[in-house]
Amino acid sequence: MSDVAEHDAPVAQPIDVTWIHGSVSSKHNTDPDVQVFWYDADTVILRQNKAIDYEAPFMFLLFGQSRVLLLDTGATGSQDFFPLRTIVDDLIASWRERNDCGGIHYELLVLHTHSHGDHVAGDNQFADRPDTTLISADKEPAWRYFGFDRDPDAVVTIDLGQRALDVLATPGHDPSAVTFYDRRSGILFTGDTVYRGRLYIVDWQAFTNSIDRLVDFCASHTITHVIGCHIEMTRTAGVDYPVMTTYQPDEPPLEMSVEHLRAVQAALREAGPEPVRYVCDDFILWPEDP
């Protein structure tokens, strides 16, 4: 981690893709194990097949000049059922060939948005991979890596080589939760803290503080998209797909905006200081027992 020079202000790119969203019959599933979408020449969005795991989390691969970041590893450990490492290795090889850097030492850095099982299950596929740094998603090692154990209010910069990401501690959904801001693309990666779905909250006050912090951060940064790790809502306002749904043909877009963050902030204020389930058009505040 180090300081990195700023680039020109990021410009939003369209996310013109139909995401795999499951099949009427999982037994007759025809979707790929992992959907690959190149957002731009250096940014990949991945989605896991719902027939493999109903959570169908999104993962992200961000290429810099000296190393590449994999953000989250999905909901399935088995390489046979979920060949994430093979796909990531192929994408890295393709990027290196396209950028004519095949002979240069190139590291893979594996980090996480938080510690829940559907975001870390594939870690074991990368444990023995050469030229790889894998940081556990558990709070103690993850926050020690970022330095949040010493200063949870810090904004830490990760240098991928001519590409910088800012990292903020944003607990509330999970004690270890963090949010990543990619200066290159302008994308704010909010994990399970904010997405179109059920916003599970184990610490109401910490979650409120984290949303306030994100809104404040966005006020001084160019945000092109806000992107979480799931889609659970339908296109009908306030209506979500039931838990464990494996076919979601009426999904809204993955990408959100800063206005979405402000809507979460407003909902928390309207709901009050005590945990309560609160339904909004694009999300549901969903308190849970710790």
Summary of the structure (lengths in Angstrom):
residues: 290
radius of gyration: 18.1
end to end distance: 32.1
largest distance: 56.8
contacts: 941
relative contact order: 0.14
helix: 23%
strand: 26%
